[in-house]
């Protein structure tokens, strides 16, 4: 007669497809990088949080830097999806496509304010400088060729007048990134209750950028629409600054 062993059965390992496992690791790493900072997060932190073995982790990623690269690539692909979806519309000229793209971007930001607020405030911490720079470079590297193709189309249509589409695309992307300091100042003003000052800071910057973008693309003044009314901007700032 065989001896019966009582007690709990060993916990069975949940088997998931490699792509799902990889996505789980990226999700976990992104959360920890934003929570603790990239430099202070270790591979062991990620392994412990996911409950995977070291072997399972190293099956997907060789080092922490690979996780950072994967996070940056994810942001890049999400950003690229906006441009590619607009490019599929054959009924619009290049300027219309550009303005539709900008409108879609504003709408997406309004719909995802809580996530963007958390992401923005944490990525701009000094300890996340490496993460921020890697994400920005990945996003711009992915978007620049497609944005350049959109500009080249505008040149062929006689809508845009630029000597080099790729240089123009790079200039537009980095011009937008350059507003980071102004946005930080505006958010600080909003946190003190001065929504009007916050809105004015961003509004003035974006109106100036509109003029610069028009000139870069060789467009008449007022062609590119980066922002709506200042009242819309105020409402956005109030929603952004709302404690959640």
C-alpha positions in Angstrom: 0.0 0.0 0.0 1.5 3.3 -1.0 2.0 6.1 1.5 -0.2 9.1 0.9 1.3 12.5 1.2 -0.9 15.2 2.5 -0.4 19.0 2.1 -0.5 21.6 -0.6 0.3 20.8 -4.1 3.3 22.7 -5.6 2.2 25.8 -7.4 2.0 25.2 -11.1 3.9 27.6 -13.4 1.6 29.4 -15.7 2.7 28.9 -19.3 2.3 31.9 -21.6 3.3 32.6 -25.1 6.8 34.2 -25.4 5.3 37.5 -26.8 3.0 37.8 -23.8 5.8 37.0 -21.3 8.0 39.6 -23.0 5.2 42.2 -22.9 4.7 41.5 -19.2 8.4 42.1 -18.5 8.2 45.4 -20.4 5.1 46.5 -18.5 6.7 45.7 -15.2 10.0 47.4 -16.1 8.2 50.5 -17.2 6.3 50.7 -14.0 9.4 50.2 -11.9 11.5 52.6 -13.9 8.9 55.3 -13.4 8.3 54.5 -9.8 12.0 54.1 -8.6 14.0 55.6 -11.4 15.9 53.8 -14.1 19.2 53.8 -12.3 17.8 52.5 -9.0 15.8 49.6 -10.6 17.7 46.3 -10.9 17.0 43.3 -13.0 16.3 41.4 -9.8 13.6 44.0 -9.0 11.9 43.1 -12.3 12.3 39.4 -11.8 10.9 39.5 -8.3 7.9 41.7 -9.4 7.0 39.3 -12.2 7.7 36.1 -10.3 9.7 34.7 -13.2 13.0 32.9 -12.9 16.3 34.5 -14.0 16.4 32.0 -16.8 13.0 33.1 -18.1 14.1 36.8 -17.9 17.4 36.2 -19.8 15.5 34.3 -22.4 13.9 37.6 -23.4 16.4 40.2 -22.4 20.2 40.2 -21.9 20.4 43.3 -19.7 18.5 46.2 -18.2 19.5 48.3 -21.2 17.5 46.0 -23.4 14.4 46.6 -21.3 14.9 50.3 -21.7 15.3 49.8 -25.5 12.0 47.8 -25.6 10.1 50.5 -23.7 11.4 53.2 -26.0 10.4 51.1 -29.0 6.9 50.7 -27.6 6.5 54.5 -27.3 7.9 54.9 -30.8 5.4 52.5 -32.3 2.5 54.1 -30.5 3.5 57.5 -31.8 4.0 56.2 -35.3 0.5 54.7 -35.4 -0.9 58.2 -35.5 1.0 59.2 -38.6 0.4 56.0 -40.5 -3.3 56.1 -39.9 -3.5 59.7 -41.2 -1.4 58.8 -44.3 -3.9 56.2 -45.4 -6.4 59.0 -46.2 -6.2 59.8 -49.9 -8.8 62.5 -49.8 -6.6 65.0 -47.9 -3.7 67.1 -49.1 -0.4 67.3 -47.1 -1.4 70.3 -45.0 -4.8 68.8 -44.2 -3.1 65.6 -43.1 -0.7 67.5 -40.9 -3.5 69.4 -39.2 -5.6 66.2 -38.8 -2.6 64.5 -37.2 -2.2 67.4 -34.8 -5.9 67.4 -33.9 -5.7 63.6 -33.3 -2.7 64.1 -31.0 -4.6 66.7 -29.0 -7.7 64.5 -28.7 -5.6 61.5 -27.6 -3.9 63.6 -24.9 -7.2 64.9 -23.6 -8.5 61.3 -23.4 -5.4 60.0 -21.6 -4.6 62.9 -19.2 -4.2 60.8 -16.0 -1.6 58.4 -17.7 0.2 61.3 -19.3 0.4 63.3 -16.1 1.9 60.3 -14.3 4.3 59.6 -17.2 5.3 63.3 -17.7 6.0 64.1 -14.0 8.0 61.0 -13.4 10.0 60.9 -16.7 11.2 64.5 -16.1 12.8 63.6 -12.7 16.6 63.8 -12.8 16.9 60.1 -12.0 14.9 59.3 -15.1 17.0 61.4 -17.5 18.3 58.3 -19.3 14.9 56.8 -19.7 13.5 60.1 -21.1 16.3 60.7 -23.6 16.1 57.1 -24.8 12.3 57.3 -25.3 12.5 60.7 -27.1 15.3 59.4 -29.4 13.4 56.2 -30.2 10.1 58.1 -30.9 11.8 60.7 -33.1 13.8 58.0 -35.0 10.6 56.2 -35.7 8.5 59.2 -36.6 11.0 61.3 -38.6 11.0 59.2 -41.8 7.2 59.0 -42.0 6.8 62.7 -41.2 9.4 63.4 -43.9 7.4 61.4 -46.4 4.3 63.5 -45.5 6.4 66.7 -46.1 7.7 65.3 -49.4 4.2 64.7 -50.5 3.4 68.3 -49.7 6.3 69.5 -51.8 5.1 67.4 -54.7 1.7 68.9 -54.3 3.1 72.4 -54.2 1.7 72.9 -50.7 5.0 72.9 -48.8 8.3 74.6 -49.9 11.3 73.1 -48.1 14.8 72.3 -49.4 15.1 69.0 -47.5 12.1 67.1 -46.1 14.0 65.0 -43.5 15.7 68.1 -42.1 12.3 69.8 -41.8 10.9 66.8 -40.1 13.7 66.7 -37.6 13.3 70.4 -36.9 9.6 70.1 -36.3 10.0 67.2 -33.9 12.8 68.9 -31.8 10.9 72.2 -31.8 8.1 70.4 -30.0 10.4 68.8 -27.6 11.9 72.2 -26.8 8.7 73.3 -25.1 9.4 71.0 -22.2 10.8 73.7 -19.9 7.8 76.0 -20.6 5.4 73.2 -19.9 7.1 72.5 -16.5 6.9 76.1 -15.6 3.2 76.2 -16.6 2.4 73.1 -14.5 4.1 74.7 -11.5 2.0 77.8 -12.0 -1.2 75.7 -12.3 -0.4 73.8 -9.1 -0.4 77.2 -7.2 -3.9 77.9 -8.7 -2.8 80.3 -11.4 -4.4 78.6 -14.3 -4.5 81.8 -16.4 -0.7 82.2 -16.2 -0.2 78.5 -17.0 -2.4 78.8 -20.0 -0.7 81.9 -21.2 2.7 80.4 -21.0 1.8 77.4 -23.1 -0.4 79.4 -25.4 2.3 81.9 -26.3 4.8 79.2 -26.9 2.5 77.2 -29.1 1.4 80.3 -31.1 5.1 81.1 -31.7 5.7 77.5 -32.8 2.9 77.7 -35.2 4.6 80.7 -36.9 7.9 78.9 -37.0 6.4 75.7 -38.4 4.6 77.7 -41.1 7.9 79.3 -42.1 9.8 76.0 -42.1 7.2 74.4 -44.4 6.9 77.5 -46.6 3.2 78.1 -45.7 1.1 81.2 -45.3 0.8 82.4 -41.7 -1.9 80.7 -39.8 -1.8 77.4 -41.8 -0.7 75.0 -39.1 -2.9 74.5 -36.0 -1.0 73.3 -33.0 -3.5 74.4 -30.4 -7.2 75.4 -30.2 -8.5 78.4 -28.2 -7.0 79.5 -24.9 -10.2 78.5 -23.1 -9.7 74.9 -24.4 -6.2 75.0 -23.1 -7.3 76.3 -19.7 -9.8 73.4 -19.4 -7.1 71.0 -20.3 -4.8 72.4 -17.7 -7.5 72.2 -15.0 -8.1 68.6 -15.9 -4.4 67.8 -16.0 -3.9 69.5 -12.6 -6.8 67.7 -10.9 -5.6 65.3 -8.2 -6.4 61.7 -9.0 
